[in-house]
Amino acid sequence: MDHSTVVRARFSDLDPYNHVNHARYLSYFEMARVDLLDELGFSMARLAEMGLQIVLVEANIRYYAPARLGDEVRITTRVREVRRASTRWSQRAEVGSEPVATLEIKAAFTDPDGKPQRTPRGFDEATLPYRVAGS
């Protein structure tokens, strides 16, 4: 199953060509991941209570077409893999049925000082409904 978040492109998101600026997609994708973490019961606040943070360590983004002012950009998020101290995620941004960007990321769990920590208990099981088939 995919998790879905919708973001409306605002004027402040645009570049000089009236397209959503390439860097804004990283924010859109992050909002969607945070939404999914909230739904899973691992909100940023809960992770902080556990002495954890989840930080981006790798990102590979691909752009296909521009989104424009007022477009509803639907971000779908899936978890590719949960490992001992890290996770891999796949995300897709679409306007209507047209892909505008995709993102593959690796995120690691760390303590507040950046030292790697084990994936929190229950996280692996909580992500199962959002796993990419075969992972």
N, C-alpha and C positions, 0 to 999 in steps of 0.2 A: 504494500500500500504506500502511496505517496502522501506526504504531508504538504499542505498547500497554504501559502500566504500571499495575499494580494497587496501590492503597493501601487498607489497612484503617482505617476510621474509629475513632479511639481516644477515650477519655473526655476527654482533654485538648483534643480538637478541638471539643467540643460547646459550644453556647451555652446560655443558661438555658431554652430551649425543647426541649432534647435533640436539636437539629439540629446538623449540622456547621456551625460558624460560617462566615459568608460569607467572611471573610478567609482562612480555612484553605485554601479552594480555590486561592488564588493560590500557596500553598506546594505543594499537590498538583500543580498544573500545572507549576510550576517543576521539581519532582522529575522529572516526565515528560520535560520538555525536556532536562534534564541527562542523563537516561538515554539519550535519543536521540543527543545530542551524543557521549556515550561510545561508543555503537554505531557512529557515523559515523567515529570515530577523531579527534574534535576535543573531547576531554575538557577540563574546565576546566584541568587541569594542563598538557595539551599547549598549549592556547591561551596560558597564562601563559608557557610556554617560548618561544613565538613572540612574546612581548611584547604579547599581545592579551587583551582581555576582551570578553565579549558582554553588553551591558547592555540592559535593558528601557527603551524610550522611549515606548511607547504601549500601553495595554491597554483592551480593551472586553469586559467580562464580562456574561453574561446568566444568571440563575438560573431554573430551571424547577420543581424539587421538592427537598425536603430529603433529604439522606443522614443516616443515624442510626448510633448506636453499633454497631460490629461490621460494618457494611455494607462490602462490597468495592466500592470505587469504581474503576472502570476508566477510565483516562485514555487517549484515543487522540490522537495528535499527527501532524499533517501540516504540511509546509512549503508555504506558498502562493507565496512569491517569494524569490528571492535577487538582490539588487542589488549595486552596487559596494561599498557599505559597510554595508548593512543587509539584514535578512531579515524576512519576515512569516510568521507561523505561525497555524494554526487548531488548537484543541484542544476536546475534548468529554469531559465526565465523565458516566458512566452507572453506575447501580446496576441490575444485570440488563440489561434492554433499555430501561430508562426513563432519559431524559436528565435530569441534575440541574443541569448548568451547561455553558456554552460560553465559550471565551475566544478572542479574536483579538488578537494582539500584533504589535508591531514591535520588533525588537531591532537594535541597532547594534554594530558592532565598533569598539572604541576601544583606545588605548594606556592604560597605567595612570593617566595624567593626565586621561583623558577625551577626548582628541583623536581625532576619527574616523579610522579606518584602513580600508584596503581589506579586503574579504572574503578570508580566507586562500585561497591556492592549493589547489585540489582540493575546496573546500567545496561549490561549486555542483554538481559532478559527484556528490559523495557523497550529496547530498540528493535526487537524481533519483528514486530508488525511493519516496520519501516525499512526492512532490509531489502537490498537488491537481491533478486532471485539468484540462487547459487552462491551466496556469500555467507 
